[in-house]
């Protein structure tokens, strides 16, 4: 099972194991990870699942879609080159482990 490590702004980590093809947002919401809201349910329409993906995972990520790029301009916390919407990144055979940092604010 793929694992996702969510690192809180305080440094506390939540490590969850999920089924393949589970999005970061769905994994966080299902497992009660603080700091991920997912208001739109994974439609790339709200930016409340904003995460910072660690650079070592960049090559395994899907390309940024136009919709995701536009929504990342609406994040409450600062957008950086490592910003992604958790609903647009899934884990699986191509990405069996990932570490992401949760921003200080989502809404």
C-alpha positions as CSV (number, residue, x, y, z in Angstrom):
1,X,0.0,0.0,0.0
2,X,1.3,3.5,-0.8
3,X,2.1,5.7,2.1
4,X,1.7,9.5,2.5
5,X,3.4,11.5,5.1
6,X,1.7,14.8,5.9
7,X,3.9,17.2,7.9
8,X,2.1,19.8,9.9
9,X,3.5,23.3,10.3
10,X,4.4,22.3,13.8
11,X,6.6,19.5,12.5
12,X,4.2,16.7,13.7
13,X,3.8,14.1,11.0
14,X,0.8,11.9,10.1
15,X,1.6,8.8,8.1
16,X,-1.2,7.1,6.3
17,X,-1.4,4.0,4.1
18,X,-4.0,4.1,1.4
19,X,-5.2,2.1,-1.6
20,X,-3.6,2.8,-5.0
21,X,-5.0,5.8,-6.9
22,X,-6.1,7.6,-3.8
23,X,-5.6,11.3,-3.9
24,X,-3.7,13.2,-1.3
25,X,-6.8,15.1,-0.4
26,X,-9.0,12.0,-0.1
27,X,-6.3,10.3,2.1
28,X,-6.1,13.3,4.4
29,X,-9.9,13.8,4.8
30,X,-10.6,10.1,5.2
31,X,-7.8,9.8,7.9
32,X,-8.6,12.9,9.8
33,X,-5.4,14.8,8.9
34,X,-5.7,18.3,10.2
35,X,-5.2,21.2,7.8
36,X,-6.7,19.6,4.7
37,X,-10.3,20.7,4.1
38,X,-11.2,19.6,0.6
39,X,-14.4,21.7,0.4
40,X,-15.1,20.9,-3.3
41,X,-14.6,17.2,-2.9
42,X,-11.7,16.9,-5.3
43,X,-12.8,18.9,-8.2
44,X,-9.9,21.4,-8.3
45,X,-12.3,24.2,-7.5
46,X,-11.4,25.5,-4.0
47,X,-7.7,25.2,-3.2
48,X,-8.5,24.0,0.4
49,X,-6.3,20.9,-0.1
50,X,-3.2,23.0,-0.9
51,X,0.1,21.1,0.0
52,X,3.8,21.6,-0.6
53,X,5.2,18.5,-2.2
54,X,8.8,17.9,-1.3
55,X,11.2,18.4,-4.3
56,X,12.5,14.9,-4.4
57,X,9.0,13.8,-5.6
58,X,8.7,16.3,-8.5
59,X,9.5,13.8,-11.2
60,X,6.7,11.4,-10.1
61,X,4.0,14.1,-10.2
62,X,1.5,14.6,-13.0
63,X,1.8,17.8,-14.9
64,X,0.0,20.8,-13.5
65,X,-3.3,21.3,-15.4
66,X,-4.6,24.7,-16.3
67,X,-7.4,24.4,-13.7
68,X,-5.0,23.4,-10.9
69,X,-2.6,26.2,-11.9
70,X,-5.5,28.7,-11.8
71,X,-6.7,27.5,-8.4
72,X,-3.2,27.6,-6.9
73,X,-3.4,31.4,-7.5
74,X,-6.3,31.4,-4.9
75,X,-4.5,29.7,-2.0
76,X,-4.6,31.3,1.4
77,X,-1.1,30.4,2.2
78,X,1.8,31.4,-0.1
79,X,2.0,29.7,-3.4
80,X,5.5,28.3,-4.1
81,X,7.1,26.2,-6.8
82,X,6.2,23.1,-4.6
83,X,2.5,24.0,-4.3
84,X,0.0,21.5,-5.6
85,X,-3.6,20.7,-4.9
86,X,-3.9,17.5,-3.0
87,X,-6.9,16.4,-5.0
88,X,-4.9,16.4,-8.2
89,X,-2.1,14.2,-7.0
90,X,-2.7,10.4,-6.5
91,X,-0.4,7.7,-5.1
92,X,0.1,4.3,-6.7
93,X,2.6,2.2,-8.6
94,X,4.1,5.4,-10.0
95,X,4.4,7.0,-6.6
96,X,4.3,4.5,-3.7
97,X,5.4,7.0,-1.0
98,X,5.3,10.8,-0.8
99,X,6.0,13.5,1.8
100,X,4.0,16.7,1.7
101,X,4.0,19.8,4.0
102,X,0.7,21.3,5.0
103,X,0.4,25.1,4.8
104,X,-0.4,27.1,7.9
105,X,-3.7,28.2,6.4
106,X,-6.3,26.8,4.0
107,X,-9.3,29.1,4.4
